[in-house]
Amino acid sequence: MMGLLLLKMDPLAAWTSLAVFVLLNAWGAFLWQRRAVVSAYAGLQWLLAAVTVGFAVVVLTGNRAGAIQPRLPDYAVVSYLPHWAMLTPPALMLMFYLRERAFRRRPPREDRPS
């Protein structure tokens, strides 16, 4: 969506955003096809690693020419992506890692079959 919104303001940022969108979807589809080999946790971590790189590319490309700006009063659409947005996927990776680690360390319950 952001790629389409930026098309008139900055074609490079727009096409970069659209390309990252397509590549991340292709990567997700590839991981989904390998779900018999790759665990859900590992697949999610690989997907979030790719999203981290994709976010960084889009934010840095958009900020390069000032295409991604804070919302102005007369603009109806917000296209602002601050640099801290690049920290969202690694934060999710850490959260899922800690949850997975806590789950694996928990002793099995007696009422649950092993």
Order of alpha helices (4+ residues) and beta strands (2+ residues): alpha-alpha-alpha-alpha
